[in-house]
Amino acid sequence: MAATASASPLVVLTIWTALALYAASEYGRMRQLPTVWARPVWLLGGLVYLAHVAVAFGIHHDWSHAAAYAYTAARTDALVGLDWGGGLWVNYAFTVIWVGEGLWWQLGEAHYEARSRIWSLAVRAAFLFMIANGAVIFVEGPRRLLGVAVLAALVWIWRRGATTSR
């Protein structure tokens, strides 16, 4: 199946669920006394994100990197006038970041919690960049407003938690 401009309902549902779980978990862990549910919710968000990647890659690109690259290039060209599919590699890198963060937090919680503030900020910047692109810039209609709301919520959560936590 060739990639289409409109995402299937399952692709849409999985990414918005993953983002909601991610934002909720960030809220839970940025509280003055982090909540015990933050880590499992964060990990669930990561799993749902992986499901999103699998569903999107299977449904829209028929498991073809070349098709996904061509689709990404066409979307980038239509939006910014640059026929470049390298954004797909950015998506791959983001997937590695999300999975890596989840594994690190799960397998080495004490080390993860002691990580540098610079690392935490870099990871947040990666999430903000990807959410801004995937949920605001490269979407249309009401979903764009939802993406702005997710970004605003994350900035609020992180600013509020900056004085109390990581």
PyMOL commands that set and color helices and strands:
alter all, ss='L'
color gray80, all
select helices_A, chain A and resi 9-30+38-61+65-80+87-107+109-113+117-137+142-161
alter helices_A, ss='H'
color red, helices_A
deselect
rebuild
show_as cartoon
